[in-house]
Amino acid sequence: MSASGTLKKIDDGLADGEAAIAAFVLLLMIVLAATQALLYNLSSRFELELAQSALLHLEWIDDFLQKGTLWLAFLGASLATHKDQHIGIDVLHRIFTGRLHLLMKMAVALISSVTCFFLARVFFSTALGAQERPFEYELLTSTGQTHICDGSAQLVADAGLTRQDLFCGARYYLEMLGAPVETPVGALQLIVPAMFLWMAVRFGARLITTTLLLIRHEDDPDEGGPTIPGVTL
C-alpha cells in the first residue's frame, strides 16, 4: 500500500472514531435531558422528595448539554473536512486540471492547515485564560489555597466538600499535557482547540498525499468533478 493510501486508511479509521464519539455524546445528551425532564415533572407535580434530591445532584446536566452541543458541532465540522463536505467555492476545481489542479489543492490544504493551527492556539489560550476557580473547587491549606483535586481526602472531608474523582483523573492527565483546568466545564471547553488542531493535522495529511501525487505524476482521483460540495459558481 502506498503512503497516501496508508494515510487515507488511518484518517478513515479516525473518522469512524469521531463519528462513534459524536453518536455517544448525542445519545447521552438525549438520555440526560429526558431524565432531567422526568425528574422535574415528578418533583413539581407529585412533590417527590427523591426526585427533588436527584435534581440537586444533577445540576451539572445543563452545563453538560451546553458543552455537548459544542462537542457535536466541532466533531461534525471535523467529519465534514474528512469527507470534503465543508462549505467551499469549487470554481477553481473546474478551471484547473492536471498539475495545476494538484498545485491548487496543495495551496488550499496548506492555508487551511496553518489557519486551523493558529485558531487552535488562540482558542487554547483563551479557554485557559478565561477559567476561574469556583469556591466549591477550592481548599484552604496551611500553605494557602489549592484545588480540591490537589488536596488530600482528609482535607476534602473536613471542608465538607465532595471530590469528583472522574474529573480529577481527567484533570491530572490534562495538566500533564499542559492544559490545566479548574472545572469540568473548562475541560469540556477544550474540545474547540483540540478539534481545530486535529483539522490542522487532517489538512496537513491531505497536503502530503497531494504532494505525493504531484511528485509521482499521478492523476488526482477527485479531479473531474466538484471535490468540495458547497457553494458552486
ABEGO torsion letter per residue (X at the ends): XBAAAAAAAAAAAAAAAAAAAAAAAAAAAAAAAAAAAAAAAAAAAAGBAAAAAAAAAAAAAAAAAAAAAAAAAAAAAAAAAAAGABBBBAAAAAABBEAAAAAAAAAAAAAAAAAAAAAAAAAAAAAAAABBBBAAABBBBAAEBBBAAABBAAAAAAAGBBBBAAAAAAAAAAAAAGBBBABAAAAAAAAAAAAAAAAAAAAAAAAAAAAAAAAAGBBBAABGBBABBEBBX
